[in-house]
Amino acid sequence: MSPYRLGCPQWQHAGWHGRLPAGGGPLVRYSRVFDCVEGNTTFYATPTQSQCEQWRTQVGDDFRFQFKFPRAVTHDRLLAGTSELVDEFLDIMAPLRDVMGPFLLQLPAAFGPDHLDALWAFLDRLPESLPCAVEVRHLAFFAKGEGEHLLNQGLRERNTTRVCFDSRALFSQVASDAVTADAQRKKPQVPVHVLPMEADPVIRFIGHPQLEVNRIFLRPWVKRVSEWAAAGLRPYMYIHMPDNGHALALAELWHGMLQEVMSDLDSLPLEREVNQPGLF
């Protein structure tokens, strides 16, 4: 068992052809390399319970799905009056309960300090066995003022992870291609604030399209993740790229960097990299 978890924002992509181990469907092949995945699809549409049952048969017991709460809960209603929606959603997702990582509660920039009471009520109502990881975008939560203090204090009291969203590599240079420019339009540019606690940390790293540029931005995470693992935590590291067809290459680079300080890590069982124009 790996001392940390590594995943991507999806389990299939046309650009990954030939890199994942052969045999089985996309999720089966993905889960032979990675032990977690972001379930971004649930932000836009809820699967059927039968789909969840099928997904459960395709992964091992140590695999973890980290699904997002639906947009209707987080963005449309800002967590207010969502009890029925949440109950219906969790009931549908129940077949995956034993392989569920912390649900991702991704809050929009409109969700500021004035909404914190809704966050505490939402978290306190969830089943105790259902952990969450909270991602905030309102700039007051990054200003080191009263709003951020109250957020961090409330999360600590509930041992709830504050997601580390790191888009510094993505925004480090002016976009030179349409895909990167589109990613810069869509992804938030916020400071990276780490909240130490006993819950397993969650990092979402958005890379630069030029693979080697990412090394300098990944290096601090090598130290952090190795320290967390040594302390008995099991961090989640999610690798994004402007074009996620290149996410496997960045995951391999990151994991290799971590191996330099955690020599007992096995190499990722990816097939040989195929040279992709613009990636190197």
C-alpha positions, 0 to 999 in steps of 0.5 A: 500500500502506497503511503500517499494517494495519487490520481487524476481528475478523470479515469479515461482520456483519449490521450492516454491510449497505450499508456495504461495497462491493457485489459478491461475497461477504462476504470479497471485500467486506470485503477491498476496505476492510480489509487484515487480519482476525482469524480468531477462528473457528479458536479454536473450530473448524478449517476444512477445507482446501477452505475455506481454498483458497476464502478464498485466492481471495477476497483479494489478495496483500497481505491478511493473515489472523491466525488464532488457534491452537485452544483445545485448544492454548492453553487446554486443554493450555496448549501442552504436548504439542500438537505433533501438534495444531499440525502438523495445524492448520498443514497444513489452513491451508497454502493460506493460507500466503502471506497469513498474518499472525502467528498469534495465540497467545492464552494464558489467565489460567491461563498464568503465569510457571511455564509460560514454558518451554512457550511457548519450546518451542512457539515454537521448534518452529514453522517459521521462516517462521511468525511469532506474536503472543503475547497474555497474560492472567496478571496477573504479566505486567503487574506489571513484576516478574520474570515480565514481565521473563522474558516480554519477554526471551524474546519479544525473543530470538525477535523475537515480538510481544507483543499490545497488548490495549487494553480501557480504553475498554470499561471506562471507564464502567459498562455501560448496556446488556446488550451492553456488560455482556456484553462487560465480563464476557468481555473481560479488563481488563489494563494496556496494556504495549507491547514495542518490537521489530523485529516488526510490532506488533499492537493489539487495541482494544476500543471504548466503545459511544458512538463519540465516547468512543473518541477520547481512548483512540485518541489515544495510538495515533495517535502510536504507530502513526504513529511505528512506520510512520515507523520502517519497521514495519507495525502491525496495528490491530484494531477491536472494539466490544461490538456489532461491528455498530458496528466499521466506524464506529469503524474509520472514526473511528480511520482519520480520526484517523490521517489527521490526522497521516499525510495520505498515507493514503487514506480508507476506501472505506466507503459512507455511514454509516447512523445507528444508535440508541445509536451516536452 
